[in-house]
Amino acid sequence: MKTELSWRELQTGYNRQKKRHTMAGRIRQTAAVLCLGVAGVAAITLLWFGGQTVSMLGERLFSPKPDKVESKPAPPKHLEKSDVKALVQNIDILNSKTNIFFADGPSWTYTIHTQLDTRLQAKLIRTLNYLKTLDRGKPELIGMVAMDGSTGFIKAMAGFNQDNPDANPCTSAGYPAASIFKIVTASAAVEKLKYTPTTPLYFNGRKYTLYKRQLTNQKTKYTNRVTLETAFAKSINPVFGKLGQLALGEAALSNFAEKFGFNQNPNTDFDFPVPHFAATGSEFHLAELGCGFNRNTLISPVFAVTMVSAMVNKGQSLVPRLVDRVANSDEDEIYKSTKEVYKTPVSPNTAATMKRLMKKTISGGTARKSFRGYSRDKVLSNLLIGGKTGSLSNQAHTIKYDWFTGFGQQKTTNETLIVAVIVGHGKYIGTRACTHAKNMLKTYFNAPTQETRGKRQETRG
């Protein structure tokens, strides 16, 4: 049996083994290349992802942080009167042709509803535009205010001041009260001294002067006798000078001035400068104060209507108010004003007496000429009308301040409008304050439509 291989068989086996080694080497090389390729791709992938991660981390670490988005504040659900006053201060009410105004909040809008009478406002604006065209008789300033006597709502506010166009002459308390202060003095005489309209009073000399020699109770054959009603209606200075100096005195004058609201500021929803009164203690100055013949007692037209409101409300004066209600952007009501009593300076009986004295001013006193024929007028004849006039020049005698404040009251419905007008006449005397007041009453009460009448009745009380 042959056990050894031949040379040919050995050579063939060697060649087969060599081929196997060669193939295995190639396989190992290919595997190595493949491993290196996979590792490279993995490395590159890791490097790319790593770079992206580092970049993102860098951006997060070193990029400026975005501002936080703050949520918008919610509109208030309720406003106080002080908030409403702050809104109104940024609104131009004077000479407005509308009774609805808008004010911006942080992210919403307020709608402010007033009870301005747009028909009366339009009439006053036309009057002002006409006055501005005049060469002779154009006033240096004029302020006209109307207030509902039952509610205290401001119904009209118009005017201008040539020297200070940005000022509101209706709220400015820089005007001498003049004989308007006789309302205080007469009220004190009725309330404290128990005077009646027919109480006899005496004076010497002329009606509209005030000298020390006139301030005496001595009677001569030249002494004039009048009643309190006549003295008030004709604004007789010596009578009221004697009341201030001799009958009432400093304490009583100061007390009643305070009762009416001098040197005080009511809690209103609009700017209300403080009216000024001060008694120095000088006897003659007390006489000047009593009749209003001085330039130190200062009031505004708005305060004048507040004074008169006591006479038509049985002795209680009202806080004047401009805003009726305020709504937010969704028309939700967030403020509603209410009627407020400001002062009670006199009793109901004194208030009734003062109304009688003020009516005498119209029928037979200093306003008689301006209101002549009112009893035959188709509008004014339906009203009970009363008032008080006043006039005084400034220190330089370049402006003559001309006052009227009073009321018109419907005889059937008792609807009442209180008005106050001040005119600062320049070189020439133009239209008097009384005439402007009469026109205001006539416009307001002149046959309103049923819709307007209904709105007025809704707002009473």
Backbone torsions as a table, in degrees:
resi	resn	phi	psi	omega
1	MET	NA	130.4	-175.3
2	LYS	-85.6	120.7	-179.3
3	THR	-109.7	-18.3	179.5
4	GLU	-92.7	146.6	178.3
5	LEU	-85.8	149.4	176.7
6	SER	-77.6	169.1	-179.1
7	TRP	-61.4	-38.0	-177.3
8	ARG	-67.0	-39.6	-179.7
9	GLU	-67.9	-37.2	176.4
10	LEU	-64.3	-41.6	-178.3
11	GLN	-66.2	-38.3	-179.6
12	THR	-68.2	-40.7	178.1
13	GLY	-66.3	-35.5	178.9
14	TYR	-65.7	-44.1	-178.7
15	ASN	-63.1	-39.8	179.0
16	ARG	-63.2	-42.7	-179.8
17	GLN	-64.3	-39.0	-179.6
18	LYS	-64.4	-41.2	179.5
19	LYS	-63.0	-39.1	179.4
20	ARG	-62.1	-44.5	178.9
21	HIS	-62.4	-40.6	-179.0
22	THR	-64.9	-44.2	-179.6
23	MET	-64.6	-40.5	179.3
24	ALA	-64.4	-37.8	179.0
25	GLY	-64.1	-42.5	179.7
26	ARG	-63.9	-39.6	179.2
27	ILE	-62.7	-42.6	179.1
28	ARG	-63.3	-39.4	179.6
29	GLN	-64.6	-44.3	-179.7
30	THR	-63.2	-41.8	179.1
31	ALA	-62.9	-39.7	179.7
32	ALA	-64.7	-42.4	179.4
33	VAL	-63.6	-43.3	178.8
34	LEU	-61.9	-41.1	178.9
35	CYS	-63.2	-43.1	179.1
36	LEU	-63.4	-39.4	-179.8
37	GLY	-64.1	-44.8	179.4
38	VAL	-63.6	-42.4	179.3
39	ALA	-63.8	-37.9	179.9
40	GLY	-66.6	-44.6	178.4
41	VAL	-61.0	-42.5	178.9
42	ALA	-62.5	-41.2	-179.6
43	ALA	-64.8	-44.4	179.8
44	ILE	-62.3	-41.6	179.3
45	THR	-61.8	-44.0	178.5
46	LEU	-63.4	-39.7	179.3
47	LEU	-64.6	-40.0	-178.6
48	TRP	-66.6	-48.2	178.6
49	PHE	-63.4	-36.5	178.6
50	GLY	-64.9	-42.0	178.1
51	GLY	-63.4	-41.8	178.2
52	GLN	-62.3	-42.4	-179.8
53	THR	-63.1	-45.6	178.9
54	VAL	-61.3	-41.3	179.9
55	SER	-62.4	-43.6	179.8
56	MET	-64.9	-41.6	177.9
57	LEU	-62.9	-38.9	179.2
58	GLY	-65.1	-41.7	177.9
59	GLU	-62.2	-40.1	-179.5
60	ARG	-68.4	-37.2	-176.4
61	LEU	-78.0	-39.7	-169.2
62	PHE	-111.3	-12.5	176.8
63	SER	-74.8	146.3	178.9
64	PRO	-63.0	138.0	-178.3
65	LYS	-74.8	134.2	178.6
66	PRO	-66.7	146.4	178.2
67	ASP	-63.4	145.4	177.8
68	LYS	-72.3	134.8	178.4
69	VAL	-79.9	109.7	-178.6
70	GLU	-84.1	140.6	177.8
71	SER	-73.2	142.2	-179.0
72	LYS	-68.8	140.1	-180.0
73	PRO	-66.2	146.2	179.0
74	ALA	-78.0	141.5	178.3
75	PRO	-63.6	147.6	-179.5
76	PRO	-66.5	151.3	178.2
77	LYS	-94.5	-7.4	-179.0
78	HIS	-156.8	141.1	175.7
79	LEU	-118.7	143.0	172.3
80	GLU	-89.5	166.5	179.9
81	LYS	-60.3	-36.2	178.4
82	SER	-63.4	-35.9	176.8
83	ASP	-65.9	-42.2	-179.9
84	VAL	-65.0	-40.0	178.7
85	LYS	-61.3	-39.1	178.2
86	ALA	-64.9	-36.6	177.4
87	LEU	-67.5	-43.8	-175.9
88	VAL	-65.8	-31.3	-178.8
89	GLN	-62.2	-21.8	179.9
90	ASN	-96.0	8.6	-178.3
91	ILE	-117.2	137.6	179.2
92	ASP	-88.3	96.9	-178.6
93	ILE	-81.9	-35.2	-175.8
94	LEU	-56.6	130.6	176.4
95	ASN	63.3	27.4	-179.8
96	SER	-74.7	144.9	177.5
97	LYS	-97.9	-1.5	-179.1
98	THR	-125.6	164.0	176.3
99	ASN	-115.2	8.8	176.5
100	ILE	-123.6	133.1	-176.4
101	PHE	-130.1	161.2	-178.9
102	PHE	-127.5	142.1	178.2
103	ALA	-136.5	138.6	-177.4
104	ASP	-87.6	134.4	169.4
105	GLY	-98.8	-173.0	-179.4
106	PRO	-55.8	-41.2	-179.8
107	SER	-146.4	26.7	-179.0
108	TRP	-154.0	175.9	-179.4
109	THR	-125.3	134.3	175.1
110	TYR	-92.4	141.4	171.6
111	THR	-109.8	118.0	-174.4
112	ILE	-106.2	116.1	-179.6
113	HIS	-99.8	127.7	175.8
114	THR	-114.8	-180.0	174.3
115	GLN	-118.0	32.2	172.2
116	LEU	-59.8	135.7	178.4
117	ASP	-85.9	104.6	-172.8
118	THR	-64.9	-29.8	178.3
119	ARG	-68.0	-43.4	177.4
120	LEU	-67.7	-41.2	177.9
121	GLN	-59.0	-44.3	-179.8
122	ALA	-60.8	-40.0	178.1
123	LYS	-63.6	-43.3	-179.3
124	LEU	-67.0	-37.8	178.7
125	ILE	-64.9	-41.0	176.3
126	ARG	-62.2	-39.0	177.6
127	THR	-62.9	-44.9	179.5
128	LEU	-62.6	-42.9	-179.8
129	ASN	-62.5	-36.9	177.2
130	TYR	-67.7	-44.8	-178.8
131	LEU	-60.0	-35.2	-178.1
132	LYS	-69.0	-18.4	-179.9
133	THR	-85.4	-10.3	-174.5
134	LEU	-76.8	141.7	171.3
135	ASP	-91.7	-34.0	-179.1
136	ARG	-120.6	122.3	-179.4
137	GLY	96.3	2.1	176.0
138	LYS	-71.6	125.8	-177.5
139	PRO	-71.7	152.7	173.7
140	GLU	-72.8	-32.5	175.6
141	LEU	-155.2	156.7	175.2
142	ILE	-154.8	139.1	176.3
143	GLY	-137.2	129.8	-178.0
144	MET	-129.7	125.1	-177.5
145	VAL	-129.4	141.2	173.5
146	ALA	-130.9	140.1	-178.8
147	MET	-135.1	139.9	174.3
148	ASP	-68.2	120.7	-174.6
149	GLY	-70.7	-15.6	-179.0
150	SER	-96.3	-26.7	-173.9
151	THR	-116.2	-24.1	-175.4
152	GLY	88.9	-0.2	179.4
153	PHE	-69.2	134.2	172.9
154	ILE	-72.5	124.8	-177.8
155	LYS	-102.1	-21.0	178.6
156	ALA	-158.2	147.7	177.8
157	MET	-155.6	108.6	-175.4
158	ALA	-147.3	153.6	177.7
159	GLY	158.7	-178.2	175.0
160	PHE	-157.3	161.3	175.7
161	ASN	-134.5	111.6	-174.6
162	GLN	-63.8	-34.2	-179.1
163	ASP	-77.9	-25.3	-178.9
164	ASN	-139.5	82.7	-175.1
165	PRO	-60.6	-24.2	-178.4
166	ASP	-83.0	-10.3	-177.2
167	ALA	-80.0	153.2	174.6
168	ASN	-103.8	103.8	-176.4
169	PRO	-68.0	-13.3	-179.3
170	CYS	-79.8	-28.3	-178.7
171	THR	-107.0	-10.6	-179.8
172	SER	-66.8	131.3	-180.0
173	ALA	-103.7	40.5	-177.8
174	GLY	-107.5	14.6	-175.9
175	TYR	-106.3	135.7	177.4
176	PRO	-62.3	133.0	-176.6
177	ALA	-66.5	-27.0	-178.2
178	ALA	52.2	-138.7	-173.6
179	SER	-74.1	-4.0	173.4
180	ILE	-60.2	-29.3	179.8
181	PHE	-67.1	-16.5	176.3
182	LYS	-59.9	-21.1	174.4
183	ILE	-61.5	-40.9	179.6
184	VAL	-69.3	-47.7	-177.5
185	THR	-62.9	-45.0	179.4
186	ALA	-64.8	-40.0	178.1
187	SER	-61.5	-40.6	178.7
188	ALA	-65.6	-39.4	179.8
189	ALA	-65.3	-39.2	-179.8
190	VAL	-73.4	-44.8	-175.4
191	GLU	-73.3	-46.3	-173.5
192	LYS	-90.8	-43.1	-175.7
193	LEU	-94.0	-3.1	178.2
194	LYS	63.1	33.4	175.7
195	TYR	-71.0	153.5	174.0
196	THR	-118.6	169.5	178.1
197	PRO	-57.1	-26.7	-176.5
198	THR	-99.0	5.8	177.9
199	THR	-58.9	127.2	-178.9
200	PRO	-75.6	138.0	178.3
201	LEU	-134.6	156.8	-172.0
202	TYR	-132.0	149.4	175.6
203	PHE	-153.5	156.7	176.7
204	ASN	-115.3	148.9	177.4
205	GLY	86.3	-161.3	-176.4
206	ARG	-82.9	161.2	-174.0
207	LYS	-70.9	-35.5	-167.8
208	TYR	-109.8	14.8	173.9
209	THR	-104.3	169.2	176.4
210	LEU	-149.3	101.7	177.3
211	TYR	-120.7	157.4	-179.4
212	LYS	-59.8	-34.4	-179.1
213	ARG	-67.7	-16.7	178.3
214	GLN	-85.8	-10.5	-175.4
215	LEU	-95.4	65.1	179.4
216	THR	-145.1	150.8	178.3
217	ASN	-90.2	3.0	179.8
218	GLN	-67.6	133.7	-178.8
219	LYS	-108.5	136.0	175.6
220	THR	-128.8	-178.1	179.2
221	LYS	-68.8	-12.7	179.4
222	TYR	-97.0	-1.2	-178.5
223	THR	-70.0	136.6	179.9
224	ASN	-98.2	139.1	178.2
225	ARG	-110.7	128.9	177.3
226	VAL	-139.6	167.3	173.1
227	THR	-93.6	165.1	176.6
228	LEU	-59.2	-39.3	-179.7
229	GLU	-60.5	-45.0	179.6
230	THR	-69.4	-41.5	179.8
231	ALA	-60.8	-38.8	178.5
232	PHE	-71.3	-47.7	-176.4
233	ALA	-62.1	-37.4	-179.4
234	LYS	-96.6	2.5	174.5
235	SER	54.1	55.3	-175.3
236	ILE	-81.9	110.6	-173.5
237	ASN	-61.4	-47.6	-177.0
238	PRO	-59.5	-35.6	179.2
239	VAL	-63.0	-48.2	-177.6
240	PHE	-76.1	-25.4	172.6
241	GLY	-64.8	-42.6	177.7
242	LYS	-68.1	-36.0	176.2
243	LEU	-61.8	-43.5	-178.8
244	GLY	-68.1	-43.1	-175.0
245	GLN	-85.7	-45.1	-170.1
246	LEU	-98.4	-39.1	-172.8
247	ALA	-92.6	-39.0	-176.4
248	LEU	-100.4	-55.1	-179.9
249	GLY	86.1	175.7	-173.2
250	GLU	-62.0	-45.5	-175.2
251	ALA	-62.4	-46.0	-177.4
252	ALA	-68.8	-42.2	178.4
253	LEU	-60.8	-46.5	-179.5
254	SER	-63.8	-40.7	-178.7
255	ASN	-62.6	-46.1	-178.2
256	PHE	-74.0	-31.0	174.0
257	ALA	-61.6	-42.1	177.5
258	GLU	-65.2	-39.6	179.3
259	LYS	-61.1	-34.6	179.2
260	PHE	-79.9	-16.1	176.1
261	GLY	113.9	9.7	175.8
262	PHE	-63.9	147.6	179.0
263	ASN	61.8	23.1	179.7
264	GLN	-138.0	165.7	-177.6
265	ASN	-132.8	113.6	178.8
266	PRO	-68.8	158.3	-179.6
267	ASN	-80.4	79.9	-178.0
268	THR	-96.1	169.6	176.9
269	ASP	-98.7	14.6	175.3
270	PHE	-146.9	170.8	-176.0
271	ASP	-63.5	128.1	-176.5
272	PHE	-138.7	85.4	179.9
273	PRO	-59.7	149.7	-173.1
274	VAL	-76.6	127.5	173.3
275	PRO	-71.6	149.7	-172.0
276	HIS	-117.4	133.8	172.2
277	PHE	-144.1	135.0	177.5
278	ALA	-149.8	131.0	176.5
279	ALA	-102.0	122.3	-175.8
280	THR	-83.3	-18.3	-177.2
281	GLY	102.3	-16.7	176.7
282	SER	-65.7	133.6	-177.7
283	GLU	-61.6	-44.6	-179.3
284	PHE	-67.6	-34.9	178.7
285	HIS	-65.0	-32.4	175.5
286	LEU	-63.1	-36.7	175.9
287	ALA	-66.4	-42.1	177.6
288	GLU	-61.8	-41.5	178.9
289	LEU	-64.8	-44.2	-176.2
290	GLY	-59.1	-36.8	-178.9
291	CYS	-100.6	-3.2	179.0
292	GLY	82.3	8.8	-177.0
293	PHE	-85.4	66.4	177.6
294	ASN	-159.3	164.2	-178.0
295	ARG	-108.7	14.7	-178.1
296	ASN	-100.5	-25.4	176.7
297	THR	-83.3	114.1	-170.7
298	LEU	-120.9	136.9	178.7
299	ILE	-140.7	173.3	174.0
300	SER	-117.1	162.0	173.9
301	PRO	-59.1	-35.4	178.8
302	VAL	-64.4	-39.2	178.0
303	PHE	-68.7	-33.4	179.4
304	ALA	-61.1	-42.3	179.2
305	VAL	-70.7	-28.6	176.8
306	THR	-65.5	-41.1	177.0
307	MET	-60.1	-46.7	-176.9
308	VAL	-68.2	-27.6	-178.8
309	SER	-59.7	-26.9	177.8
310	ALA	-66.5	-31.7	-176.3
311	MET	-76.3	-26.9	-178.6
312	VAL	-99.8	1.8	179.3
313	ASN	-126.5	37.6	174.3
314	LYS	56.7	38.0	173.8
315	GLY	98.3	-4.5	-179.0
316	GLN	-106.8	120.9	175.4
317	SER	-85.6	152.1	-176.0
318	LEU	-104.9	148.8	171.0
319	VAL	-73.5	119.1	178.4
320	PRO	-67.4	141.1	-179.7
321	ARG	-136.1	140.8	-178.9
322	LEU	-100.8	-39.9	-173.7
323	VAL	-92.6	131.1	174.3
324	ASP	-86.4	-54.1	178.8
325	ARG	-155.2	164.1	178.5
326	VAL	-130.6	136.0	177.7
327	ALA	-122.3	153.0	177.2
328	ASN	-89.3	-169.3	-175.8
329	SER	-63.9	-25.6	179.0
330	ASP	-90.2	9.2	-178.0
331	GLU	63.7	24.1	172.3
332	ASP	-82.2	131.4	-179.1
333	GLU	-73.5	120.7	-178.4
334	ILE	-116.5	-0.7	174.4
335	TYR	-156.1	136.8	175.7
336	LYS	-139.1	122.3	-177.6
337	SER	-77.9	157.7	178.0
338	THR	-131.2	153.4	177.9
339	LYS	-68.2	134.4	-179.2
340	GLU	-132.7	137.5	172.5
341	VAL	-83.5	130.6	-179.7
342	TYR	-90.1	-57.1	-177.7
343	LYS	-138.8	161.0	169.8
344	THR	-125.6	78.1	-173.4
345	PRO	-73.0	-27.3	-176.1
346	VAL	-140.3	166.0	177.9
347	SER	-78.8	165.0	176.1
348	PRO	-57.7	-37.4	179.4
349	ASN	-65.6	-42.0	177.9
350	THR	-65.0	-40.0	178.9
351	ALA	-61.4	-40.7	178.4
352	ALA	-64.5	-40.0	177.3
353	THR	-63.6	-42.1	-179.5
354	MET	-65.7	-35.3	176.3
355	LYS	-62.0	-39.1	178.7
356	ARG	-64.7	-43.7	178.8
357	LEU	-62.6	-40.0	-178.4
358	MET	-69.8	-34.7	176.5
359	LYS	-66.7	-33.9	177.5
360	LYS	-64.8	-30.3	176.9
361	THR	-59.9	-36.0	-178.5
362	ILE	-78.7	-43.6	-173.6
363	SER	-81.4	-29.5	-176.2
364	GLY	-150.6	22.8	-178.0
365	GLY	-121.4	-147.9	-172.2
366	THR	-70.6	-16.3	178.1
367	ALA	-100.2	4.4	-174.6
368	ARG	-59.8	-43.3	-176.7
369	LYS	-63.4	-44.1	-178.2
370	SER	-67.9	-31.8	-177.5
371	PHE	-99.9	14.1	-177.8
372	ARG	-56.0	132.0	178.0
373	GLY	85.3	4.8	-176.8
374	TYR	-64.5	-29.8	-178.4
375	SER	-70.1	-14.3	177.9
376	ARG	-105.9	-4.5	-179.3
377	ASP	-74.7	139.5	-174.6
378	LYS	-66.3	-22.9	178.3
379	VAL	-98.9	-54.0	-174.0
380	LEU	-67.7	-25.0	-179.9
381	SER	-67.6	-16.3	178.0
382	ASN	-88.4	4.4	-174.8
383	LEU	-116.6	149.7	162.3
384	LEU	-92.2	121.2	-173.5
385	ILE	-119.9	133.2	176.1
386	GLY	-142.8	160.8	-179.8
387	GLY	-175.6	-175.8	176.4
388	LYS	-146.0	137.0	177.6
389	THR	-103.9	168.1	175.7
390	GLY	-166.5	149.7	177.5
391	SER	-154.3	142.4	179.4
392	LEU	-166.2	139.3	178.2
393	SER	-85.9	158.0	173.9
394	ASN	-74.4	175.2	-174.4
395	GLN	-59.7	-37.0	-177.7
396	ALA	-86.3	-2.4	-178.9
397	HIS	58.3	32.6	176.1
398	THR	-98.8	-17.9	178.6
399	ILE	-133.7	133.2	174.2
400	LYS	-108.3	114.2	179.3
401	TYR	-79.8	127.2	-175.4
402	ASP	-122.7	119.0	-172.6
403	TRP	-112.9	148.6	159.0
404	PHE	-147.5	134.2	168.7
405	THR	-139.8	139.8	-176.5
406	GLY	-177.6	-160.3	-173.9
407	PHE	-145.8	156.7	168.2
408	GLY	-128.4	128.2	-174.7
409	GLN	-127.7	124.2	177.7
410	GLN	-60.4	130.8	-177.3
411	LYS	-68.2	-29.7	-175.8
412	THR	-93.9	-42.8	-175.1
413	THR	-100.1	-12.8	-175.2
414	ASN	66.0	9.9	174.4
415	GLU	-60.1	130.7	-170.7
416	THR	-127.5	133.9	172.4
417	LEU	-117.5	126.2	176.8
418	ILE	-102.0	133.7	-177.6
419	VAL	-126.9	152.7	172.2
420	ALA	-144.9	133.3	-179.1
421	VAL	-134.3	132.8	169.3
422	ILE	-123.8	134.0	176.8
423	VAL	-123.2	128.0	174.1
424	GLY	-99.0	94.4	-178.7
425	HIS	-74.1	143.0	176.6
426	GLY	-93.8	-131.8	-177.1
427	LYS	-62.3	-36.8	-179.0
428	TYR	-115.3	141.9	177.3
429	ILE	-80.5	122.1	178.9
430	GLY	-100.3	-143.4	-179.9
431	THR	-65.0	131.1	-176.8
432	ARG	-74.9	156.7	178.3
433	ALA	-60.0	-37.0	179.0
434	CYS	-58.9	-41.7	-178.4
435	THR	-66.7	-42.7	176.5
436	HIS	-60.4	-41.6	-179.7
437	ALA	-64.4	-42.6	178.3
438	LYS	-60.2	-43.8	179.7
439	ASN	-64.9	-34.3	177.4
440	MET	-64.2	-45.0	179.7
441	LEU	-64.3	-42.1	-178.1
442	LYS	-65.6	-40.4	179.2
443	THR	-65.8	-44.5	-175.5
444	TYR	-65.5	-42.0	-175.5
445	PHE	-95.8	8.6	-174.3
446	ASN	-81.6	92.0	172.0
447	ALA	41.9	63.4	177.0
448	PRO	-64.8	153.6	178.3
449	THR	-67.7	166.5	-179.9
450	GLN	-60.9	-38.2	180.0
451	GLU	-64.3	-45.3	179.4
452	THR	-64.6	-42.7	179.4
453	ARG	-61.7	-40.2	178.6
454	GLY	-63.0	-41.5	179.4
455	LYS	-64.0	-38.0	-180.0
456	ARG	-64.9	-42.4	-178.3
457	GLN	-66.3	-33.4	179.5
458	GLU	-64.3	-32.3	-173.2
459	THR	-92.6	-0.4	179.7
460	ARG	-76.0	139.0	178.2
461	GLY	91.6	NA	NA
